[in-house]
Amino acid sequence: MTSVPLMLRPFLSTVRYESSWSFQLGCSVTNVSYPFRTLARSAGSLQRQVSTLPPAVTHAVTFSLNRCMLSLTARTLASSFGLVTSIVGSGFGASCKIKAANKRTMRMSASTLSHLECSKCETVVDYRRPQNLCPKCGAPLLARYDLDAARTTFSADALKSRVTSLWRYEEVLPPAPPVTLGEGMTPLIHARRLGDELGLTKLYIKDEGQNPTNSFKARGLTVAVSMAKSLGVKAVALPTAGNAGGAAAAYAAHAGIACVIAMPKDTPSAIVLECRAFGATVHLIDGLISDCGAFIADRAPREGWFEVSTLKEPYRIEGKKTMGYELWEEFGGSLPDVIVYPTGGGVGLIGMWKAFEELDTMRLLDGGRPRMIAAQAEGCAPIVRAFKRHDTTSERWDHASTVASGLRVPKALGDFLILADIYASGGDAVAASDGELMDACRLMARLEGILAAPESGAGLAAIQKLVAAKKIGRDESIVLFSTGGGYKYLEAWQSALG
């Protein structure tokens, strides 16, 4: 009999099975090393049965696998057991049904997530349950992958035939059926006119405003909500000073789960309306995002909400790191010289650096990594102040005030990660006044036709300052992340245009 490839790309890298596998009378067993010994290691009681299975089955055999974990991580030979082998299982809200007959082989390519790891104390945590912060030290948790397995199927060539959304990077994303609105794969625009104005030949704008809900926040929330739903979460909650609330509400609506949002009273009105339109429960708080965070943290345990606040769960960073993977694709396997990123909570910057580390580990990165530039507003610049002092953490910024509401984060939970990544990259941190960042927004709109959010203007203003200080060269490749569109910030734009 000949081998026939059967392509299978399941949503889950690890499937919880409550089922049975049967080998019918007369089966000819050609290989029992995978996945059955993998399963046997997880369920020791099966080890003897599996290891002693004869080459030719002379009687029907059934394995009852109650809550066993089967890893579907690499492109491996799964089978060929005579007439028909049936595998039926379910887990994390999805199902997987496989039938292989007559010497067929199954190729499986999916998430290689292996565990969660504390970003400080390196405690290992199980990803198969909803998790927030490290149970030992309270630091953010980071998703870790079996990158040796991932690189067996992950390559630039393999990506060419995959879905055109961020879920194309399935090996290095968590195992959940995607709750997706088509996020990711945003355009990388060569900003020639703006570059001419600044004396730069290779200035690019990554326009994240073309994501669902008009910002990069869609990336983090598609992954966070997907994983939350797959783990049985019924309600998500978060504080927001801007676009995260709208994205969370949209993806929760698409997933069919409840969403609770706390935001400052002076959040742009379009964002408040958007959240309510998506069916979220919105609490307007007299204060900053930190006050909103305290409100959510206090009530979540009592109300049964699962917090998806910035870095208080491990998967928003996984969605945002895909910006780094996209740049790697767009630059043909290498990366730009400089990345300028508007930084509030800093998850995008942390995530991209994590992506670059993963690409390095998989030996897929041609050349070096970029210098990471954090752009902030002068009215709330804790990362810039810490960078200038060469500190490893930031101090809370008192009386934070800026028109760029997404940058109004007095102290980021992941400040130590942001600063570590900037230092490791040889990067910088630059602040701009509200006047400077809105002038930069106007320049971007006039020269490139991009109506950007004020946060994006902080990034462009940072580039202007770095060029003036001769810290960016004329022929270096620079990517400015325009993290959101300006259509939700009409009050700021009305003020800027007079």
Legacy VTK file of the C-alpha trace (Angstrom):
# vtk DataFile Version 3.0
C-alpha trace
ASCII
DATASET POLYDATA
POINTS 498 float
0.000 0.000 0.000
1.210 3.516 -0.698
1.507 6.438 1.730
-0.913 9.274 1.044
-0.291 12.634 2.772
-3.274 13.948 4.697
-2.796 17.637 5.549
-4.168 18.616 8.935
-3.733 21.921 10.648
-5.704 21.747 13.905
-6.443 24.802 16.023
-4.986 23.221 19.129
-1.440 22.190 19.817
-2.514 20.219 22.824
-5.863 18.486 22.726
-7.642 17.186 25.796
-9.183 13.869 24.864
-12.064 12.080 26.510
-12.491 9.353 23.954
-11.303 5.935 22.851
-9.115 4.660 20.036
-9.884 1.232 18.616
-7.732 -1.147 16.581
-9.906 -3.596 14.712
-9.183 -7.283 14.243
-6.535 -7.860 11.609
-4.869 -4.409 11.784
-1.239 -4.292 10.787
0.546 -1.907 13.135
3.471 -0.200 11.419
4.439 2.424 13.983
3.350 2.966 17.563
6.051 5.406 18.633
3.936 8.517 17.933
1.594 9.641 19.261
0.835 6.686 21.506
4.054 6.686 23.492
3.717 10.431 23.827
0.294 9.809 25.291
1.601 6.982 27.418
4.138 9.285 29.017
1.252 11.514 30.020
-0.868 8.589 31.161
1.506 6.097 32.724
-1.172 3.460 33.087
-1.162 3.011 29.314
2.577 2.542 28.989
2.574 -1.232 29.335
-0.339 -1.666 26.931
1.266 0.492 24.256
4.788 -0.857 24.518
3.606 -4.466 24.302
1.190 -3.968 21.387
2.152 -6.679 18.877
3.120 -5.856 15.279
-0.077 -7.510 14.063
-3.151 -6.979 16.203
-4.942 -10.288 16.718
-7.869 -8.901 18.658
-9.673 -5.587 19.007
-7.918 -3.180 21.368
-9.428 -0.049 22.823
-7.568 2.627 24.780
-9.865 4.800 26.880
-8.061 8.100 27.252
-9.659 10.135 29.974
-8.386 13.718 30.031
-5.088 12.790 28.394
-2.937 15.451 26.736
-1.816 14.796 23.166
0.782 17.120 21.712
0.222 17.998 18.052
3.206 20.238 17.653
5.362 19.135 14.755
5.103 17.698 11.268
5.258 14.075 12.301
4.101 10.668 11.176
0.990 10.044 13.199
-0.170 6.825 11.773
-1.302 3.947 9.602
-3.068 1.278 11.494
-4.555 -1.109 8.964
-8.087 -0.488 7.863
-9.284 2.489 9.880
-7.951 4.314 12.883
-10.325 6.861 14.347
-9.290 9.659 16.693
-12.070 11.730 18.120
-11.458 14.329 20.810
-12.355 17.682 22.128
-10.698 20.329 24.188
-10.631 24.050 24.866
-13.986 24.451 23.178
-12.895 23.003 19.830
-12.963 19.517 18.410
-10.639 17.436 16.313
-11.763 14.366 14.371
-9.245 12.411 12.348
-9.650 9.255 10.282
-6.646 7.586 8.743
-6.940 4.540 6.544
-4.673 2.279 4.520
-1.215 3.482 5.417
-2.093 7.168 5.394
0.069 9.643 7.219
-1.140 12.787 8.938
0.849 16.000 8.935
0.064 18.253 11.851
1.186 21.826 12.225
-0.045 24.026 15.050
0.885 25.875 18.206
3.992 24.724 20.039
3.102 26.511 23.274
4.658 24.512 26.090
4.199 26.600 29.242
3.971 30.046 30.784
6.991 31.528 32.531
7.288 34.392 34.996
9.177 37.332 33.501
11.022 37.860 36.804
11.362 34.704 38.901
10.990 32.253 35.974
8.334 30.210 37.739
6.676 27.821 35.278
2.870 28.004 35.127
0.314 25.789 33.357
-1.249 27.448 30.305
-4.244 25.107 30.335
-5.991 27.189 33.002
-6.830 30.919 32.974
-3.818 32.768 34.361
-3.139 36.364 35.310
0.107 37.307 37.078
2.810 35.050 38.502
1.416 33.286 41.590
4.760 33.671 43.377
5.958 37.215 42.698
3.089 38.961 40.895
5.087 39.752 37.730
3.731 39.315 34.165
3.719 35.841 32.661
5.197 35.148 29.224
4.242 32.361 26.811
7.064 29.981 25.928
7.171 27.666 22.902
9.003 24.580 21.745
10.865 26.506 19.064
12.806 23.461 17.888
9.467 21.910 16.963
8.129 25.191 15.575
10.947 25.633 13.101
10.186 22.280 11.467
7.072 23.826 9.908
7.543 27.582 10.287
9.278 29.321 7.378
8.791 32.178 4.965
7.822 29.688 2.253
5.268 27.968 4.465
3.621 31.305 5.237
2.929 32.023 1.573
-0.051 29.671 1.492
-1.524 30.591 4.865
-4.405 32.802 5.939
-3.781 36.543 5.543
-4.245 37.420 9.187
-1.981 37.345 12.201
-3.174 33.791 12.893
-0.856 32.637 10.093
1.898 32.443 12.752
0.150 29.498 14.406
3.263 27.720 15.657
4.126 30.675 17.892
0.624 31.605 19.006
-1.427 29.937 21.749
-3.671 26.956 20.984
-7.187 28.288 20.696
-9.804 28.455 17.940
-9.367 32.025 16.706
-11.980 34.619 17.553
-11.020 36.719 14.570
-12.225 39.767 12.680
-9.396 39.640 10.135
-6.729 41.465 12.121
-3.088 41.842 11.185
-1.230 42.032 7.866
-1.488 45.824 7.934
0.236 47.814 5.175
3.845 48.927 5.418
3.903 52.228 3.545
7.084 53.746 2.147
6.578 57.356 3.275
8.648 58.989 0.550
7.233 62.525 0.808
7.503 62.557 4.569
10.987 61.074 4.292
12.022 63.829 1.892
10.767 66.390 4.399
12.912 64.834 7.144
15.919 63.945 5.002
15.328 60.180 5.201
15.327 57.800 2.238
13.874 54.717 3.926
11.110 55.927 6.216
8.156 53.537 6.488
4.845 53.752 8.300
3.188 50.590 9.568
-0.448 51.650 9.501
-2.108 49.802 12.380
-5.199 51.968 11.995
-6.318 49.535 9.296
-6.940 46.798 11.854
-10.485 46.009 13.004
-11.605 48.662 15.527
-9.049 51.012 13.945
-5.954 50.222 16.046
-3.185 47.786 16.927
-5.150 46.814 20.043
-7.091 44.371 17.867
-3.990 42.182 17.693
-3.693 41.655 21.413
-7.391 41.268 22.069
-8.053 38.700 19.342
-5.546 36.373 20.992
-6.491 37.176 24.592
-10.223 36.719 23.968
-9.653 33.574 21.885
-7.699 31.946 24.687
-10.094 33.174 27.371
-13.074 31.712 25.519
-11.298 28.421 24.910
-10.568 28.131 28.638
-14.187 28.676 29.583
-14.078 32.335 30.645
-17.570 33.890 30.647
-16.698 37.580 31.166
-13.565 39.645 30.509
-12.769 42.978 32.127
-10.135 45.640 31.645
-9.282 49.289 32.206
-8.582 51.411 29.143
-7.612 54.931 28.229
-8.412 54.415 24.570
-8.530 51.772 21.880
-8.100 48.648 24.013
-11.643 49.021 25.292
-13.159 49.118 21.831
-11.135 46.111 20.706
-11.992 44.093 23.801
-15.683 44.870 23.413
-15.668 43.904 19.719
-13.909 40.577 20.193
-15.973 39.707 23.264
-19.107 40.383 21.228
-17.833 38.142 18.426
-16.962 35.437 20.968
-20.317 35.680 22.723
-18.892 36.491 26.144
-19.484 39.483 28.413
-17.149 42.471 28.572
-16.728 45.039 31.358
-14.688 48.193 30.754
-13.541 50.981 33.064
-12.224 54.150 31.423
-11.488 57.757 32.443
-14.377 60.167 32.024
-12.400 62.201 29.501
-11.787 59.257 27.151
-12.632 60.320 23.571
-16.388 60.067 23.118
-16.160 57.891 19.996
-14.393 55.185 22.014
-17.042 55.283 24.754
-19.804 54.977 22.157
-17.979 52.176 20.357
-17.684 50.092 23.532
-21.360 50.556 24.347
-22.376 49.727 20.795
-20.563 46.390 21.067
-22.583 45.584 24.172
-19.914 46.152 26.812
-20.733 47.415 30.294
-18.867 50.728 30.559
-17.868 52.395 33.828
-16.621 55.990 33.495
-14.134 56.753 36.270
-13.071 60.163 37.553
-9.319 59.630 37.280
-6.548 58.057 35.194
-6.164 54.575 33.748
-4.459 53.530 36.985
-7.655 54.406 38.865
-9.636 52.406 36.319
-7.257 49.500 36.855
-7.827 49.639 40.600
-11.594 49.586 40.008
-11.371 46.452 37.848
-8.886 44.694 40.143
-11.105 45.321 43.161
-14.330 44.070 41.609
-13.132 41.274 39.313
-12.812 38.561 41.995
-16.246 39.334 43.425
-17.995 39.593 40.066
-16.306 36.632 38.389
-14.636 38.719 35.709
-11.388 37.574 34.132
-8.921 40.447 33.857
-7.389 41.051 30.434
-5.610 44.228 31.528
-2.257 45.110 29.966
0.252 42.376 30.928
-2.102 41.022 33.604
-2.709 38.065 31.330
-0.141 36.456 29.038
-1.753 36.553 25.600
-2.239 40.170 24.548
1.527 40.342 24.153
1.363 37.289 21.882
-1.011 39.057 19.529
1.048 42.220 19.478
4.314 40.415 18.849
2.951 39.543 15.410
3.845 43.093 14.360
7.448 41.913 14.607
6.779 38.772 12.595
5.093 40.846 9.900
8.097 43.160 9.645
10.318 40.102 9.271
8.177 38.966 6.351
7.956 42.444 4.814
11.725 42.976 4.994
12.433 39.619 3.373
13.763 37.788 6.422
15.615 40.717 7.947
14.495 43.716 10.019
14.701 47.505 9.774
17.476 49.457 11.457
15.129 51.433 13.713
11.614 50.923 15.074
9.809 53.874 16.652
6.917 52.877 18.848
4.442 55.078 20.782
4.673 53.686 24.303
2.061 53.700 27.037
1.824 50.228 28.542
4.548 49.162 26.111
3.162 45.729 25.239
3.786 46.224 21.527
7.444 47.048 22.048
7.919 44.140 24.458
6.070 41.823 22.103
8.110 42.711 19.040
11.378 42.174 20.889
10.029 38.788 22.007
9.244 37.971 18.365
12.801 38.857 17.346
14.192 36.605 20.072
12.003 33.745 18.839
13.077 34.269 15.229
16.710 34.292 16.345
16.217 31.067 18.274
14.642 29.449 15.207
17.622 30.690 13.164
15.339 32.548 10.773
16.667 36.068 11.200
19.060 37.465 8.602
21.145 40.244 10.139
20.744 42.071 13.419
17.843 43.403 15.415
16.613 47.010 15.252
17.123 49.803 17.722
13.882 50.180 19.643
12.717 53.761 20.270
9.980 54.409 22.842
8.005 57.577 22.077
6.017 59.228 24.865
4.221 62.479 25.604
5.936 65.091 27.761
2.875 65.174 29.998
3.338 61.482 30.856
6.840 60.182 30.173
7.891 57.746 32.921
9.887 55.536 30.522
11.780 58.519 29.065
12.651 59.759 32.539
13.834 56.315 33.661
15.881 55.886 30.478
17.651 59.198 30.987
18.516 58.120 34.521
19.674 54.680 33.312
17.164 53.079 35.662
15.806 49.579 35.239
12.279 50.489 36.361
10.216 53.664 36.195
8.653 55.806 38.884
5.003 56.713 38.803
4.340 59.906 36.827
2.243 62.275 38.894
-0.477 64.459 37.347
-0.278 62.728 33.961
-1.842 64.804 31.197
-1.714 64.534 27.411
-4.067 64.701 24.444
-2.672 61.295 23.435
-4.902 59.330 25.807
-3.285 55.993 24.983
0.045 57.321 26.296
-1.446 58.483 29.585
-0.080 55.554 31.604
1.589 56.830 34.800
3.456 53.574 35.470
3.501 50.575 33.169
3.341 47.140 34.791
5.987 45.945 32.334
8.283 48.978 32.669
11.274 46.772 33.511
10.720 44.779 30.301
10.361 47.921 28.163
13.575 49.414 29.528
15.490 46.138 29.267
14.519 45.816 25.595
15.480 49.422 24.819
18.869 48.969 26.474
19.471 45.596 24.793
18.725 47.091 21.383
20.880 50.188 21.819
17.712 52.233 21.470
16.352 55.434 22.962
13.320 57.009 24.620
12.016 60.389 23.482
9.149 62.611 24.648
7.174 65.182 22.650
4.862 67.954 23.761
1.200 67.838 22.798
1.811 70.647 20.342
4.715 68.779 18.738
2.860 65.506 18.412
-0.267 67.074 16.911
1.881 69.103 14.483
3.494 65.808 13.488
0.044 64.261 12.956
-0.884 67.127 10.659
2.353 66.667 8.707
1.691 62.937 8.298
-1.829 63.621 7.071
-0.770 66.340 4.620
2.186 64.466 3.113
1.091 60.828 3.288
-2.703 60.834 3.509
-2.746 59.072 6.885
-5.064 60.515 9.527
-3.343 59.150 12.609
-4.154 59.089 16.298
-2.215 61.531 18.516
-0.079 58.675 19.866
1.328 58.167 16.368
2.283 61.823 16.259
4.483 61.258 19.308
6.390 58.681 17.270
6.914 61.001 14.319
7.948 63.862 16.601
10.491 61.501 18.196
11.942 60.753 14.755
12.241 64.479 14.033
14.163 64.972 17.270
16.454 62.001 16.678
17.243 63.190 13.141
18.060 66.646 14.481
20.354 65.069 17.082
22.004 62.955 14.337
20.955 59.740 16.104
19.229 58.454 12.972
21.104 58.318 9.674
19.738 59.457 6.316
19.894 55.996 4.726
18.835 53.887 7.682
15.571 52.008 7.407
13.089 53.357 9.943
9.628 52.005 10.728
7.196 54.290 12.513
4.238 52.497 14.010
1.047 54.460 13.543
-0.762 52.586 16.270
-4.261 53.802 15.457
-6.398 55.949 13.201
-7.405 59.481 14.077
-11.118 59.100 13.435
-11.885 58.423 17.102
-9.936 61.487 18.204
-12.021 64.199 16.565
-11.781 66.461 19.621
-7.970 66.461 19.393
-8.046 66.994 15.633
-10.556 69.855 15.886
-8.307 71.584 18.384
-5.214 71.035 16.202
-6.860 72.322 13.033
-8.423 75.335 14.737
LINES 1 499
498 0 1 2 3 4 5 6 7 8 9 10 11 12 13 14 15 16 17 18 19 20 21 22 23 24 25 26 27 28 29 30 31 32 33 34 35 36 37 38 39 40 41 42 43 44 45 46 47 48 49 50 51 52 53 54 55 56 57 58 59 60 61 62 63 64 65 66 67 68 69 70 71 72 73 74 75 76 77 78 79 80 81 82 83 84 85 86 87 88 89 90 91 92 93 94 95 96 97 98 99 100 101 102 103 104 105 106 107 108 109 110 111 112 113 114 115 116 117 118 119 120 121 122 123 124 125 126 127 128 129 130 131 132 133 134 135 136 137 138 139 140 141 142 143 144 145 146 147 148 149 150 151 152 153 154 155 156 157 158 159 160 161 162 163 164 165 166 167 168 169 170 171 172 173 174 175 176 177 178 179 180 181 182 183 184 185 186 187 188 189 190 191 192 193 194 195 196 197 198 199 200 201 202 203 204 205 206 207 208 209 210 211 212 213 214 215 216 217 218 219 220 221 222 223 224 225 226 227 228 229 230 231 232 233 234 235 236 237 238 239 240 241 242 243 244 245 246 247 248 249 250 251 252 253 254 255 256 257 258 259 260 261 262 263 264 265 266 267 268 269 270 271 272 273 274 275 276 277 278 279 280 281 282 283 284 285 286 287 288 289 290 291 292 293 294 295 296 297 298 299 300 301 302 303 304 305 306 307 308 309 310 311 312 313 314 315 316 317 318 319 320 321 322 323 324 325 326 327 328 329 330 331 332 333 334 335 336 337 338 339 340 341 342 343 344 345 346 347 348 349 350 351 352 353 354 355 356 357 358 359 360 361 362 363 364 365 366 367 368 369 370 371 372 373 374 375 376 377 378 379 380 381 382 383 384 385 386 387 388 389 390 391 392 393 394 395 396 397 398 399 400 401 402 403 404 405 406 407 408 409 410 411 412 413 414 415 416 417 418 419 420 421 422 423 424 425 426 427 428 429 430 431 432 433 434 435 436 437 438 439 440 441 442 443 444 445 446 447 448 449 450 451 452 453 454 455 456 457 458 459 460 461 462 463 464 465 466 467 468 469 470 471 472 473 474 475 476 477 478 479 480 481 482 483 484 485 486 487 488 489 490 491 492 493 494 495 496 497
